[in-house]
Amino acid sequence: MSLSLENIVKRYKSETVLDGVSLDVARGETLVLFGPSGAGKTVLLRLIAGVIDPDEGRIAIGGQDMTGVEPEDRGLGMAFQNFALFPHMDARKNIAAPLTARRMDKASMAETVSRVARMLKIEHVLHHKPKELSNGQKQRTSLARALAAAPDVLLLDDPLRNVDAKLRFEMRLELPRLLKSQGATVIYVTQDYKEAMALGDTIAVLDAGQIHQIGTPEDIYLRPATVEIARLFGDPVINLLDVTPQMVDGRVQAMLSGVAVPLGAAFEQAVGRDCTLGIRAEALKFVPADTAGAIPVTIETEAPLNEKTITLALTRNGREVMISRPATQEAPSMGVAHVLPDPSSLHLFERATGRRIVGAAKATVPQGALQ
């Protein structure tokens, strides 16, 4: 079923938690609701579920207005952070609860529970009650119960939050396939940008109760609407440098470490304006000193991170920049070095408002960013 939110407002006393939130999720689509803690993500899920009511706005599921419709009548599957497991039932019975309610035959029920439990790697604790489970196992049991029911609309509130790193990585690969096979319309809440990019057909960035950008994972990463969104997506965080682009000999450029960096004709609208130049760490490459346009930097330190190495360097003006390269690629590790930015991967934001002006239209998402 499709899901539609129109100008949703939710207040608690004098605080407005959600302020005019509108979303449309197509049937079978997975929308990731991404944002920092306190953005209003869980509150929005509870409104959709019918646990609480909006102060303003309209929620429709499958084209039907949900005003006054009780949670149990909305046809939703839910997995929230507080687990909400039945304490007197073991994990197997908790997972099977929605199937029991719908009177599924025992053989089909057993097969469904086993299949989902195997996928979430909790088959060995199916006979344990919630008090005997770790938080990670409780969270996976709650997720398994939601998935086993195969609802038309599935609400998942950071369901991998308490899961160990190895399993979390595996689930980023497995969950999209499972969700697609069920055909459910999914809203998935997370604070992990890699999880958002791996799982979402669409990402909605929620902050301070408002949606700031909606787009595909590639849109969000390559064309962030604001400096703050650019900061939230990427590891290490995007390099942000104050510049004032100028037109010199018919070309738009900005100065870094005393070197003119060509920005391209698309940046002409930014000439003379106070801007913030965004350069992702993977868009800076070490080059020989005599390379045209090479920017001198002084290397402070480097950190090997498995498949990549991150270098922290300083420009001549003392501004920090991060450079990311494959771990197998040789590069200077100390002293003076030179880097060259990929012109197709540059972002430019208005300094006063933080809004994106232009940039990164032809760049690509680096390998591994969607995992």
C-alpha positions in Angstrom: 0.0 0.0 0.0 1.1 3.6 -0.5 1.5 6.0 2.4 0.9 9.7 2.4 1.6 12.3 5.1 0.3 15.9 4.5 1.5 18.8 6.6 1.9 16.8 9.9 2.3 18.9 13.0 2.9 17.5 16.5 3.4 19.6 19.6 4.2 18.7 23.2 3.2 21.6 25.4 5.1 24.6 23.9 7.5 22.5 21.8 6.8 21.7 18.2 8.3 18.3 17.5 7.1 18.0 13.9 6.4 21.1 11.9 4.6 20.6 8.6 6.0 17.2 7.5 4.8 15.9 4.2 5.9 12.6 2.6 4.7 10.2 -0.1 5.9 6.6 -0.1 4.9 4.5 -3.1 3.7 1.0 -2.8 6.7 -1.4 -2.3 9.1 1.5 -1.7 11.6 1.6 1.2 11.9 5.2 2.5 14.7 5.8 5.0 13.9 8.5 7.6 17.4 9.8 8.5 18.4 12.4 11.0 20.2 13.1 14.3 18.8 12.2 17.7 15.9 14.4 18.6 14.9 15.1 15.1 11.4 13.7 15.5 11.8 10.4 13.6 10.3 8.1 16.3 7.4 10.5 16.9 6.6 10.4 13.2 6.5 6.6 13.2 4.2 6.6 16.2 1.9 9.0 14.4 1.8 6.7 11.4 1.1 3.7 13.6 -1.7 5.5 15.3 -0.2 5.3 18.8 -0.4 9.0 19.0 -2.5 11.5 17.0 -1.2 14.6 15.1 -2.3 18.0 16.1 -2.6 19.0 12.4 -2.3 17.2 9.1 -3.5 14.0 7.5 -2.2 10.5 7.3 -3.4 8.2 4.5 -2.6 4.5 4.0 -3.6 3.0 0.6 -5.5 6.2 0.0 -7.6 5.8 3.1 -7.6 8.6 5.7 -6.4 7.1 9.0 -8.0 9.7 11.2 -9.7 7.8 14.1 -8.5 4.4 12.9 -7.0 2.3 15.8 -3.4 1.0 15.5 -4.6 -2.6 15.2 -6.8 -1.7 12.3 -4.2 0.0 10.2 -2.6 -3.2 8.9 0.9 -2.2 9.9 4.0 -4.1 11.1 6.1 -2.4 13.6 9.5 -2.8 15.3 10.4 -0.1 17.7 13.5 0.6 19.8 11.8 -0.5 23.1 11.3 -4.1 21.7 7.7 -4.5 23.1 8.1 -8.3 23.5 5.7 -10.4 25.4 7.7 -11.3 28.6 5.8 -14.6 29.2 6.5 -15.9 25.7 9.8 -17.3 24.3 11.3 -15.7 21.2 9.6 -18.3 18.9 6.2 -17.5 20.2 6.9 -13.7 20.2 7.8 -14.0 16.5 4.8 -16.1 15.7 2.3 -13.9 17.6 0.9 -12.1 14.5 0.7 -15.4 12.7 -1.1 -17.0 15.6 -3.6 -14.1 15.6 -4.3 -14.7 11.9 -4.6 -18.5 12.6 -1.9 -19.6 10.2 -1.5 -23.4 10.1 1.3 -24.7 12.4 3.5 -26.0 9.6 3.5 -22.7 7.7 4.0 -20.8 10.9 7.0 -22.9 11.9 8.6 -22.5 8.5 8.1 -18.8 8.5 9.5 -18.3 12.0 12.5 -20.5 11.3 13.3 -18.7 8.0 13.2 -15.2 9.5 15.1 -16.4 12.6 17.9 -17.9 10.4 18.2 -14.7 8.4 18.5 -12.6 11.6 20.8 -15.3 13.2 18.6 -15.9 16.3 17.5 -19.4 15.6 19.6 -20.6 18.6 17.7 -18.5 21.1 14.1 -19.2 19.9 13.4 -21.1 23.2 14.6 -18.2 25.4 12.3 -15.7 27.0 13.0 -11.9 26.6 14.7 -11.7 30.1 17.3 -14.2 28.9 18.1 -12.3 25.7 20.7 -9.6 25.1 19.5 -6.3 23.9 20.7 -7.2 20.4 18.8 -10.4 20.4 15.7 -8.7 21.7 15.9 -6.1 18.9 16.3 -8.9 16.3 13.4 -10.8 17.8 11.2 -7.7 17.5 12.3 -7.2 13.9 11.7 -10.9 13.2 8.1 -10.6 14.5 7.5 -7.6 12.2 8.9 -9.3 9.2 7.2 -12.6 9.8 3.8 -10.9 9.6 4.5 -9.7 6.1 2.4 -6.6 6.4 1.6 -4.2 3.6 3.3 -1.3 5.5 6.3 -1.9 7.8 7.6 0.7 10.3 11.1 0.0 11.5 12.6 2.2 14.2 16.4 1.8 14.1 16.1 -2.0 14.3 19.8 -2.7 14.0 20.8 -0.2 16.7 21.9 -2.8 19.3 23.3 -5.3 16.8 27.0 -6.0 16.7 29.0 -4.5 13.8 29.5 -7.7 11.9 25.9 -8.6 11.8 24.9 -5.0 11.2 27.0 -5.1 8.0 25.5 -8.4 6.9 22.0 -7.1 7.5 22.6 -4.1 5.3 23.1 -6.6 2.5 20.3 -9.0 3.5 17.5 -6.7 4.5 16.9 -5.0 1.2 16.4 -8.3 -0.5 14.0 -9.5 2.1 12.0 -6.3 2.1 11.7 -6.4 -1.7 10.7 -10.0 -1.7 7.8 -9.2 0.7 6.7 -6.3 -1.4 6.0 -4.2 1.7 6.0 -0.4 1.8 8.7 0.4 4.4 9.7 3.4 6.5 13.0 2.7 8.1 14.5 5.0 10.8 18.2 5.3 11.3 21.0 7.7 12.4 23.6 5.7 10.4 24.2 7.3 7.0 25.7 4.1 5.5 22.6 2.2 6.6 20.4 4.8 5.1 22.3 4.6 1.7 22.3 0.9 1.7 18.7 0.3 2.5 16.7 3.2 1.1 15.1 3.6 -2.3 14.6 7.1 -1.1 16.0 9.0 1.8 14.2 11.8 3.7 16.5 13.9 5.9 14.6 15.0 9.0 16.1 17.6 11.4 14.5 19.8 14.0 11.0 18.5 13.0 11.2 19.4 9.3 12.2 17.6 6.1 15.2 19.2 4.6 15.8 17.0 1.6 14.2 14.0 -0.1 16.0 12.0 -2.8 17.7 8.9 -3.8 20.9 7.9 -1.9 22.9 9.2 -4.8 21.1 12.5 -4.8 21.6 13.0 -1.1 25.3 12.1 -1.2 26.2 13.9 -4.5 23.9 16.9 -4.2 23.3 17.7 -0.5 20.9 20.5 -0.1 22.7 22.1 2.8 26.1 22.1 4.5 24.6 20.2 7.4 23.4 17.4 5.2 26.8 17.3 3.5 28.3 16.8 7.0 25.9 14.0 7.9 26.7 11.9 4.9 30.3 10.8 4.5 33.2 9.3 6.5 35.4 11.1 7.1 33.3 14.2 7.2 33.4 16.5 4.1 36.1 19.2 4.0 34.5 22.6 4.3 36.6 25.7 3.4 35.5 29.3 3.3 36.1 30.8 -0.2 35.0 33.8 -2.3 35.0 32.6 -5.9 36.3 35.1 -8.4 36.2 35.5 -12.2 39.8 35.6 -13.6 40.4 35.7 -17.4 36.9 34.4 -18.0 37.2 31.5 -15.6 35.7 30.9 -12.1 38.2 30.1 -9.5 38.8 30.0 -5.7 42.1 30.3 -3.8 43.4 27.4 -1.6 47.0 27.6 -0.2 47.7 30.3 -2.6 46.7 28.2 -5.6 43.9 29.0 -8.0 41.4 26.1 -8.0 39.2 26.1 -11.2 35.6 25.7 -10.3 34.0 25.6 -13.8 31.4 27.6 -15.6 28.5 26.1 -13.5 29.8 28.0 -10.5 29.6 31.4 -12.2 26.5 32.4 -10.1 28.7 32.2 -7.0 31.3 34.8 -8.1 31.9 37.5 -5.5 29.8 35.7 -2.9 30.9 34.4 0.5 30.8 30.7 0.1 31.8 27.4 1.7 33.6 25.0 -0.6 32.9 21.3 0.1 35.4 18.7 -1.0 35.0 15.1 0.1 38.1 13.3 1.3 38.0 10.8 -1.6 37.9 13.8 -4.1 41.4 14.8 -3.1 44.3 12.9 -4.7 48.0 13.1 -3.9 49.9 14.3 -7.0 53.5 15.3 -7.8 54.5 18.9 -6.9 54.8 19.9 -10.6 51.2 18.9 -11.4 49.2 21.9 -12.7 46.9 23.2 -10.0 48.5 21.1 -7.3 47.7 22.4 -3.8 50.5 22.3 -1.2 49.6 20.8 2.2 51.6 19.7 5.3 50.7 16.2 6.5 50.0 16.0 10.2 49.1 12.3 10.6 47.5 9.4 8.8 45.2 6.6 10.0 44.9 3.2 8.2 41.3 2.0 8.2 41.3 -1.4 6.7 40.4 -0.8 3.0 41.4 2.9 3.1 43.9 5.3 4.7 42.8 8.7 5.9 45.4 11.5 6.0 45.0 14.7 8.0 46.8 17.7 6.5 47.0 21.5 6.8 46.8 24.1 4.1 49.2 27.0 4.1 46.6 29.0 6.0 46.3 26.3 8.7 43.0 24.9 7.6 42.5 21.2 8.1 41.7 18.8 5.2 41.1 15.1 5.1 42.3 13.0 2.2 41.1 9.4 1.7 42.8 6.9 -0.5 42.8 3.1 -1.0 45.0 1.4 1.6 47.1 -0.2 -1.2 47.9 3.2 -2.8 51.2 4.7 -2.0 51.3 8.3 -0.8 53.5 10.6 1.4 53.0 10.0 5.1 54.7 13.1 6.5 56.0 16.6 5.5 55.0 18.7 2.6 52.8 17.0 -0.1 50.5 18.2 -2.9 46.9 17.3 -3.6 44.5 17.9 -6.5 40.7 18.1 -6.1 38.5 16.3 -8.6 36.6 19.3 -10.2 33.5 17.2 -10.8 33.2 16.5 -7.1 33.2 20.0 -5.7 30.3 21.5 -3.8 29.6 25.1 -3.1 27.3 26.4 -0.4 26.1 29.9 0.6 28.0 30.7 3.8 25.2 32.7 5.4 22.5 30.2 4.9 24.3 26.9 4.4 22.3 26.2 1.3 23.8 24.5 -1.7 24.6 26.7 -4.7 25.9 24.1 -7.1 28.3 21.3 -7.4 29.1 17.5 -7.8 26.7 17.0 -10.6 28.9 14.5 -12.4 30.6 12.9 -9.4 30.1 9.2 -8.4 29.4 7.7 -5.0 32.6 6.0 -3.8 32.7 2.2 -3.5 31.6 1.1 -0.1 29.5 4.2 0.7 26.3 2.2 0.0 27.2 -0.6 2.4 
